[in-house]
Amino acid sequence: MVGGGQLARMTHQAAIALGQSLRVLSQAPDDSAALVAADVRIGTHTDLSALREFAKGCDAVTFDHEHVPTGHIAALAAEGVKIYPGAEAIVFAQDKRRMRERLSELGAPVPRWRPVSTAAEIADFAAEVGARPGEGSGWPVVAKAVRGGYDGRGVWMLADLAAAEELVATGVELIVEERVPLRREIAALVARSPFGQVAAYPVVETVQRDGICVEVLAPAPGLPEELAVEAQQLAIDLAHALGVVGLLAVELFETADGIVVNELAMRPHNSGHWTIEGARTSQFEQHLRAVLDYPMGETSLTAPAVVMANVLGGAPGGMTLDERLHHLFAADPGVRVHLYGKQVRPGRKIGHVTVLGDDMTSVRARAARAARWLQEGK
Amino acid sequence: MVGGGQLARMTHQAAIALGQSLRVLSQAPDDSAALVAADVRIGTHTDLSALREFAKGCDAVTFDHEHVPTGHIAALAAEGVKIYPGAEAIVFAQDKRRMRERLSELGAPVPRWRPVSTAAEIADFAAEVGARPGEGSGWPVVAKAVRGGYDGRGVWMLADLAAAEELVATGVELIVEERVPLRREIAALVARSPFGQVAAYPVVETVQRDGICVEVLAPAPGLPEELAVEAQQLAIDLAHALGVVGLLAVELFETADGIVVNELAMRPHNSGHWTIEGARTSQFEQHLRAVLDYPMGETSLTAPAVVMANVLGGAPGGMTLDERLHHLFAADPGVRVHLYGKQVRPGRKIGHVTVLGDDMTSVRARAARAARWLQEGK
């Protein structure tokens, strides 16, 4: 796996059960996965010769992020490396403009959007959106960096022309999108093997704060069955159409008129961490099964209600993380904790917790309390 | 963890979730755990200086087997190493004579037994056992090596004096025990922290073949509640009385008259592998929580019926293990597989499978079929 973050760390856990050992290409020896994997190579994912050396002897190569240049991926594939997802698929997770174009071609539900290079174009787009009844002025609009966005970075809510001018002045390549009047965000996660088998997980609700996923509820509470099936079918169709091998996470807006695609990810995804204990097969094992071309595992829930809450680094001071963990374990012996071995920095994802049970309300409260304990020590 | 077998391998998986990385003292670089852990030291557990070097910088030291000399454990403890279970506890898992003596003192239910050094003493013991009504001749008796027995090795069923003479001639230090008229074997697993907190898992049935555990059923089907509670209470009492820190597995015979202690183990135990998916906290995490003095985790079942089946190496020839795994995953997408990364040798434990569900009969059939597939490829 290229990339040594927490996704590779948790994939290594899954690889162990399959009788494998994950080789990790890590930028630094103290990256999350590098701390726990037996076979760690230090190198950069933009360095083709490092990737080539890394791939030697691997049954298959995959990624814990979407930042490997597609040219490098294509080069390795041409040399016979089994590398998944392939360049022709992952480009749609790297490049938001290409993604929006392709999804539009495929007839998938997307927000109105446009590539823009000037503030005037953004204002025109807002005016067009605003021209429809009930849309107000069209502002604010959502601007997104075509490349490199992550965890809320690379997304801007533009209130007016002045804000648009300021952003355009930075020179970043942009698309703009209408602000979708969403009820909530949901996500559909599927995995596809080279053979073409696809397995779909139950659709979940994702709760965001400041652009970062803080909570995932599985299954999405009160989601009408037909909408859940539609979301799963959409993700399955996209996995086939885009030729994805491995996981595909489709982040969706649920609106009064149905579902709209927000983002795509082609790797283990934060919205799927609940599957470690909450689904019969974890997303990490599923991703490995897909890239190694094993038959897919069962995706059903292991409990009626599952909630994952991210643990972000809290403000410095007070109890150590280890002391907090002691208190949490004493307070709730049933909570499942996953720590990533990272240095604590405010706002940084340092772990997650998962709680399972019969009642979503109480499960959610327990998960939130557990995350808060680890984060704030209270 | 001292020892690089599958128990350390699975403990490493649990350590990762706790934000830890397991350091492993392994005899060879291709031992099960050494293949997957980041921090592997090669050395022998009988070498005190290797143990001392290994322990430097560890928060706590524990074991994946019971073969570390108690003198070495005591020496490290005297030097300030947190090493669990301690020498004063683990001796009862190393030395069957000491174990039987101590259990007898504590009033725990044990078979009639005796240390012996001659065939005549064995014959005397058989005669005494046979003198009781309904016991026949007293033969066969069970002879056990005082030290070093494991997975059916070091245990002999002696049919008569001639067999006793043959065994005694080998010079191995022995105890003899009456052959207990058992209904079945069950096991009670508990974990105890230095603080003294104890958590008990549901009592399971263990199915043996040729002295090797082949199947574990959780919870033990049809076990009367009072007997289950008695077994758990016995294990809790023994953990306290023997001063165990970490896991204590108490292997028991269920007889018409109640339960009888067969063996003790003080480490993650084959009878507890089902807990990885089948209990809210796996035995591996629980052992780590105990030796690191965290509060214990919840031990409840995650499904009404859980079955673990061991996968032994099959006869050579036919499909590779990897091909068998493909077929198994296609046939049963819900089975959970754990492979240990070991070379296949006939009869060697190379992995295990776990199946969860509502109905013990069908769950057991699925687990047996899955294990047979991996073992025999059919």
Contacts between the chains, C-beta under 8 A, distances in Angstrom:
chain1	res1	chain2	res2	distance
A	9	B	16	6.4
A	10	B	16	7.7
A	12	B	16	7.1
A	12	B	36	7.4
A	13	B	13	4.9
A	13	B	16	5.3
A	13	B	17	7.3
A	15	B	36	7.8
A	16	B	9	6.4
A	16	B	10	7.7
A	16	B	12	7.1
A	16	B	13	5.3
A	16	B	36	4.9
A	17	B	13	7.2
A	17	B	336	7.6
A	17	B	337	6.5
A	17	B	338	4.9
A	17	B	339	7.1
A	18	B	325	7.8
A	18	B	337	6.8
A	18	B	339	6.3
A	19	B	321	7.6
A	19	B	325	7.8
A	19	B	339	2.9
A	19	B	340	7.0
A	19	B	341	5.3
A	19	B	351	6.8
A	20	B	341	7.9
A	21	B	35	5.2
A	21	B	36	4.8
A	21	B	341	7.0
A	34	B	38	7.4
A	35	B	21	5.2
A	35	B	38	6.1
A	36	B	12	7.4
A	36	B	15	7.8
A	36	B	16	4.9
A	36	B	21	4.8
A	36	B	37	7.6
A	36	B	38	5.1
A	37	B	36	7.6
A	37	B	38	5.8
A	38	B	34	7.4
A	38	B	35	6.1
A	38	B	36	5.1
A	38	B	37	5.8
A	38	B	38	6.0
A	38	B	40	7.1
A	40	B	38	7.1
A	199	B	333	7.8
A	280	B	333	8.0
A	280	B	334	5.3
A	280	B	336	7.7
A	280	B	356	7.8
A	281	B	333	7.4
A	281	B	334	8.0
A	289	B	329	7.0
A	294	B	325	6.9
A	294	B	326	5.9
A	294	B	329	5.1
A	295	B	326	6.7
A	295	B	329	4.1
A	295	B	330	4.2
A	295	B	333	6.5
A	296	B	329	7.9
A	296	B	333	6.5
A	297	B	329	6.9
A	297	B	333	5.2
A	297	B	334	7.3
A	298	B	333	4.4
A	298	B	334	4.0
A	300	B	334	7.8
A	302	B	302	6.1
A	302	B	303	7.4
A	302	B	356	7.6
A	303	B	302	7.4
A	321	B	19	7.5
A	325	B	18	7.8
A	325	B	19	7.8
A	325	B	294	6.9
A	326	B	294	5.9
A	326	B	295	6.7
A	329	B	289	7.0
A	329	B	294	5.1
A	329	B	295	4.1
A	329	B	296	7.8
A	329	B	297	6.9
A	330	B	295	4.2
A	333	B	199	7.8
A	333	B	280	8.0
A	333	B	281	7.4
A	333	B	295	6.5
A	333	B	296	6.5
A	333	B	297	5.2
A	333	B	298	4.4
A	334	B	280	5.3
A	334	B	281	8.0
A	334	B	297	7.4
A	334	B	298	4.0
A	334	B	300	7.8
A	336	B	17	7.6
A	336	B	280	7.7
A	337	B	17	6.5
A	337	B	18	6.8
A	338	B	17	4.9
A	339	B	17	7.1
A	339	B	18	6.3
A	339	B	19	2.9
A	340	B	19	7.0
A	341	B	16	8.0
A	341	B	19	5.3
A	341	B	20	7.9
A	341	B	21	7.0
A	351	B	19	6.9
A	356	B	280	7.8
A	356	B	302	7.6
